[in-house]
Amino acid sequence: MPFRKNHEYRWKPENEIALDKSPICFKGRVGQKEALKDVPDWQDQLRDYLDELINKKPS
């Protein structure tokens, strides 16, 4: 049963920037998925790195 609107236990975003509904998916090398899960806060770190990669100017 879904929660009603503004329920006290509803999901709340952690930062002001909204996340896209569709995920970014790619295939990594063998062992990367398991190793990544051991990194604390890896999802936010990866989002920050992707922003850097996208904004990087070619020399």
N, C-alpha and C positions, 0 to 999 in steps of 0.2 A: 504494500500500500504506500503510495507516495506521500511525502510530507506536504502539509498545507503551506501556502506562501508565508514567508517570514517566520518559519518555524525556528525555534532556538537551536536545533541540531542540524540545520541546513548547511550545505557546503558553502564556505566563504573563500573568496580568492585571497591569496597571500600578498599580492602586490597590486598596484593600480592598473598595470598593463594586462589586458584580457588575453587569455590563451585561445588559439585557434581551435575550432571544433574538430578539424581533420588533422590527424597526426602526421608527422614527417617520419617516413619509414625508409630504412636502408639496410643493406646487408653488411655486417662487419666481419672482421677476420675471426678465425676460430679462437675462442676463449675470451674475446673482448666483452661479450655480453655478461658473462659471469664476473669478470674482473670489474666491470663498470658498476655492478650492483654493490660492490664493497666500498665505493667512493661515496663519502657523505655528501648529500645535496648535489648529486651528479646531474640531475635534470636542469637545475638553474645554472649550474656551471656550463653545461653544454649549450643552453640557450644564449648565454653571454658570449661564448666562443663563436657561435654561429653568427651573432650580430657583428663581431669583429671580423670574421671571415667575409661576410657579405659586404661590409663597408671598406674593406682593404682595397686600396688603390693599386692597380698594376704599375710596376716601375718601368 
